[in-house]
């Protein structure tokens, strides 16, 4: 799944006190707790784990959700049908229990928050339901504060030594990230407490932190399945070696530790059930649809067309699996073979292969036809995509991309943009008639599909209207909220029955 484009951030940001590693103790701390800062590190960790015993909120049934059908739910087989027992239904407000508010700690290592749109949508949804929400995530260029509170959500960020690109580099990045995540989890436990660890992959190693808290703190674990890492490794490095088998083992361990799992689509749900051997009633599909309130078209800005009549837009990560080299081949075909000089291409985003893609564009003498905008703020992004006549997703057809849902597809649809992409299972499910589908990894056919749309404004309009309607009626975030609450209600119901 690609990098989120739209963040819908709030300006309500408050810097936190930085008096010590664990900060000020809770106002209701006991004398013993107040003395914790004077103890040894081992005693601090032991006391923290001991004080984090589970407080399972009481759960009551209501009729307002019973038998309710979740919009857009698709099942791949009879064994995967979603069943939510009556005891998993909660009262309103969802985050309230008999023993106080529900508390959740979300850990994500791949992207900072609130930049990660899916994680931020989940955090805001839970907070609006009166959960106490804390998030641990990495720092990045635009997100350097170690601690801040946004919209009542407590965010703790840790450094990363490198941005891993090779297989060996992950052996440095992941252990360092796990160390900081565990240290910060103790800090969150001390300041805010938590009943649930909500872990977002990659990597499939955060379960090790959850396992410690399950054993010593009686916490529950929800696994948020963003990527199928064995397939991601195979797509990136082209082999199934010891590292691939290690990733497969880590995935199985994660599913074994998880009490409940949420998947971004039905393909990932099947992975959880079949490869992860999770009970089907503990796996919920919560798609990464954007919020229709956050994604708004704006008047087009002709300057992005670079003096040309038409514009094609791309937003996402710039890396090998995203197929930007294939897109450049398509652009070269459109310019040289089809003799078209009336189309400008604008690429938004950055990633590990940005410099090599820019260099390739220069080598192919396409620099005047392709604008690399880098990572931009939301206002600029909306302006660029609102100016585009067509949007593209050149992700290579691999096992990973075939079963993954790309955020960019739904974001294009939210803005009413007709799409060209290669033919992959989940991409076709998301876009349906809002997209044309090129032959797998064929840049010539991809270029022809772009020209087909450019030269047919009526078809563009039909696809635009279909995509916007499908997003609003089926895929948008507000359709995912009931599923997220069902997953959490199931999680607390499991705890109360143990």
N, C-alpha and C positions, 0 to 999 in steps of 0.2 A: 504494500500500500504506500502511495506516494505521500510526500510532504504536504501538509495542509496549506491552503492558500489564504483562507479568510479567518480572521481571529475574533472579530467583534469584541474588542477589548473595551474595558471601562477605564476612565481616568481616575477612579477611586482607588488610589494606591497609597498605602501607609508603610513607611519604613519601620522595622521593629527594633526594639532595644537589643543591643549587642553587648551586654555586660559580661557574658561568659559563654562557654560552649553551650550550656543548657538554658541560658537566659534566666530571667526572674522566675522563681517558683510560682505555682498557682496561688491565687489569693487565699484559697481555702486550705493551704498546705498545713499539715500537722507539724508539731515541733520536730518529729523524727525526719520528716521530709525536708524541713528547712535546714537540717544539718547535713543533707546529702552532699552539698557542694564541698564539704570539708573531708569527705571520705576518699578512699582510694578509688581509682578508675574501676577496679573489679567490683568493689562494693556498690558503686554507682550503677553499673550494668545489672548486677544481681538485684538491687533494690528496684530498679526500673522494671525489670521483667516480673518481679514479684508483685509490684503495685499495678500491673497491667492485666489483672485477672478479668475475665469476660463478665460483662454485665449484659446479659441477654434481655433485650427489651421485650415486654409483653406484646403479644400479637392477638388481634381480635379480627373476626370475620366481618365483612360488610357485604351488602348485596350489590354495591355499585360496580364492582369489577367482575363478579362471578359470571362465568360464561361469556365474557366479552371477547369478541374476536379482534385480534391485533391486525390492523390494516397492513396489507402487503405481505403477510407471512406466506412463505413458500416452503414446502417440505419436499425432500428428494426421495423419501421412501416412507412406508408406513412406520418403520421403526424410529424415524426421526420426528414424528409428530409431537408438537409441543403440548404438554399437559401441565397445568399449574394446579396443584392440589388446593382445596379450599383453605387449608391452614396457612397457605403462602400469601393470602390476600391481606393487605394492610389497611389501616385506617388512615384518614386524613387528619393532620398532615403526615405524610409518609414517614418522615424522619423522626417522629415521636414514638417513644415506647413507654412502658409502665415505669421504667427506671431511668428515664431521661432521654435526651436526644441520641440518635444513632451517630456513631463517629467512624469516619473512614479515612484511611491513609492511602493515597494514590501514589504509586511509584512508577515513573517512566524514565527510561535512560536514553531513548533515541533522540528526543527533541525537547527543547525547553517549553515550559508553560508560561504564558498562555499561547505561545505560537502554535503548539500542537492543537489543532482545532478540535479533534475528537475528544482528547483528554479534557480540554477546557469546557466543551459542551457537557460532558459527563459531570465535571466538577460543579458547574453552575446549576445543572439540573438537580443534583443532590443537595446543594446548598439551598436552593429555592424550596426544597422539601424539608428544610429544617435540620439537615444533617450538619454535623461539625466536620468540615472537609479540610484536610491538609494534603499538600502535594510535595513530593520530592522529585527533582528533575535536574538535568545538567545545566550549566551556564552556557551562554552563547554570546556572540558579539553584541546583540541588542539586549541581552538579558544577563546582566552582570551582577545584579544585586544578590547577595547571599540569602537575604530574607526580605519578603514583602508580603503585604496583605492586599488582595485585589477582590473587590466585591464580597468581602467576608471570607475569602478562601486564603488559607495560610500557605504560602509558597516558600520552600526551602530549596536552594540550588547549591550544587557541588561542582567543583572543577573536574575537568577531564584532561589527562596528560597529552592525549593526541586524538585526532580523528582517524579511527582505524580504517585502513584501505586494504591491506593485505591480511591473509589468514593469521599470520604471526602477530600482527598488531592488535588483533582482538584479544590475544592472551595478555596484553598489557592493559587495554582499555577496560575490559569487563571486570577483572579483579579490583582495579582501582575504584570503578563505579560502585561495585558491591560494598566495598569498605565504607565509602562515604554514605551510601544509602542506609547502611546499618547504623552508623553513627548518628545520622540525622533522624533515623526512625526512633532512636532513644530520646532524642531531643523533642520530637513530636509527642512521644508518649508522655514525657515529663510535663510538657506545656499544655497539651490539648487532650491527650488520650486517644485511643482508637480501638474499635471492635473488629474492624475489617481491614485487611490489606488487599488493595485492588492493584494488581501488578499488570503493567502493559509491556509486552515484548516488542521488539527484541531488546535484550537477549532472553533466552529461556533459563535464566539463572536466578531471577529475583525470587523464585520459589524457595531458594535456600534461606533467605531472610524470613519468608513466611513460615517455613518449617520450624525455625527457632521459636517464633512467637506462638505457633500452634502447640509446640511441645511444652513451653514454659509459661506462656501467657494466655493460653486458651483463646487465641484469636481464630477468626475464620478467614479463608483465602478465596478471593475471586480472581480468576485469570482472564484478562482482556486480550484476546488473541488477535494481534495486529498483522503478524507476518508468519508464514510457514518457513521457518529458518533452514531446515534441510534443503528445501527447494530453492531458497534464496542463495544458499552457498553453492549449490550445483549450477545455478544460472550464472553466478558471478565468476566461479573458478573452473567450471566445466568438468568436475570430477566428483566421484564418490569415494573418498579416502577415509583415513582415520578421523579427520576433523568432521566430515559429514556424519559418520557414525556417532561421534560424540554429540553433535547437535541433535541427532535423532534421540539419543538417550536423554539429553537434557529436556527435550520436548515431552517425552514420556514421563519423566520425573515431575515436570510441571503439572501435567494433567493428573498425575497420581496424588499430588499434594492438594490440588484445587478442590474446593467444595462445590463451586459453581464456576462455569466458564461462559463468557459471552464472546460471540463470533461476529465478524464484520459482514459475513454473508453465509449462504447455505453450504457452499463448498467447504468453508472453514469449519462449519458445524459438523459436517461429515467427518472431517479429519479428527475433530475432538471425540466423536463417538466411535469411529472405526479404529483409528490409529492410537488415539489417546484412551480408548476404552472407558470413556465417561458415560454414565447413565444418560439417556436421551432427555430425561426430564430435568436435568441439571445443566443443559446447554441451551443458551438463548441467543437468537440472532438480533443484534443491535447494530444496525448499519450506520455508516458515518455520513449521513446526509447533512448538508449545511442548513443553517437556520435561514428561513426565508426573510426574516427581519434583518439579517446581517448582510445579505447579498442583494444589492440593489444596482440596477443598471443606471448609468449616468450618461449625459450627452457625449457623443463621440468626440475625440480630439484628433483632427486631421493631421497634426504634426507627426503622429506615429506612423502614418502611411508613407512618410518620406517622399512625398510628391507623387505617389502612385495611386491608382484608382481603388485597389482592393488591399485588404490586409488579412493575414492568417496569424492567429495567436496560439501560443503554448505557454503553460505555466506548470512548474513542477521541479523536481530534482534533476540536476544535470549529472547523470552517471551512466554507466555502461548499459544497464538493463532498461533504461528509459529510451534508448534508441535514437538519440539526437543525431548520431552519425547517419542513420537511415533517413532521418528527416532532411539532412543536408544533401544526401543523394537524390531525394525527391525534388528538392529545390533546384539542384543542378539539372535534373531532367526537365523540369518545367521551364527553366531559363534557356538551356542549350538546345534540347531536342524539340520542345514544343514552342520555342521562340516567344515566350511570354515575358514581357518586361513591365507588366502592370500590377504585379503583386508584391507587396512587402511582407516579410515575416518578422514577428517580434517574439523573442524568447524571454520569458520571465522566470527567474529562479537562479539558484546556484547549487553547487555540489562538487564532489571530488574530481569530476572530469570537465569542469567548466573551461579551464584554460586550454585543455587539449581540444575541446570542441571549437573554441574560438580560433585556435591555431589552424584547425582543419578547415574552417570556413574561409580563412585567409588564403590557405593553400589552394582551395578550390575556386578562389576569386569570387566569393559570394558575400564579402563583407558589406557591400553596398545594399545587398538585398535582405540581409539578416541583421536585426538590431538585438543585441544582447543587453537586456535592461538590468540584469542581476536581480537581487531580492529587493522588492520595493514595498512601500507601505500600502495599506488597503486602498486608500483614495487613488493612488496611481495605478494600482492593479485593476480596480474597477474601470478606470478610464481606458486602460489598454484593451481589456477584454470587451468593453462596451463598443470600442472602435472596430474590433475584429468582425469580419464577415463570416469567417469560418474558424473554428478552433480544432486543434489536432492533439492526438495522443499516439505518438509513435512507439510506445513500449513494445519491445521485442516479444514475440510469442515464445514463451518458455512455460515450463510446468508451474513455476511461481506466478507469472503474470496471468496465466490462463485461469487460475482459481482465485485471484486477488481482485478486490474492488479498489479502483483508483479514485481518489478524492476529486481529482481534476475533472473527471467525467461529469459528476453530479454538480460541480461548480459551474461548468460550462452550461449545463442544462438549466441551472437556476437563473442564469443570465440570458437564456433563450438563444444559445448559440448552436447551430448545426455542427456536427462533429464528424471527423474522419479518424478512424483507428483501425488497427489490425484486428482480425476476427478472433476474439478470445471469449471464453464462456461467460465470465462475470461482467466483462465490459459490455457484451451484448445484452445480458440481463438488465443491467443498469439503464443503458441508453435506448435499447430497442429501436424504434423508428426515428429516434433523434440523431442517429448516426448512420454513415455509410461504412462498410467493412471491407478493407483491402485484404488481398491474399496474404497469408502469413509472411512477414519479414520481406515483402516485395516492395521496394521503394518506387518502382515504376508504376505499379498499380495504385500505390498510395498517392503518387502525384496525379494520376488520372482522376482519382476520386476527388481530390482537392479541386481540380479544374472543372469537374462535373458540377460541383456545388457553386463554384464561382460564377459559372456561366448560366446558372438556372436559379434566378432569384425567387421564383415561385416555390421551387422545391426547398430552398433555404427557409422560406417563411413557414411552410408546412412542418418541417422538422423542428424549427424553433418553437412553434406553438405546442407541438407534441411534447418536446422535452421539458418545457416550462410546466406544462400541466402534469406530466408524470412526476416531476420532482415535487410539486406542491401537493399532489394527491396521494403519493405513495412513499417517496424516498426522503422527504425533508425531515429534519431533526425532530419536529414535534410528533411525528409518527413513531419515532424510536423511543420516546420517553416512557410510554407504558411498558414496553419490553424491558427497559432498564429497571424500572421499579419492580417488575415481576421477578427479575433475576435477584434483586436485593431482598425482596420479600421471601423468596425461596431460601436464600442464604440464612436469613434470621430464623425462618421456620425450622431449618435443619438444626440450627444451634439450640432452639428451644426444645427440640424433641430428643436431644442427646442427654 
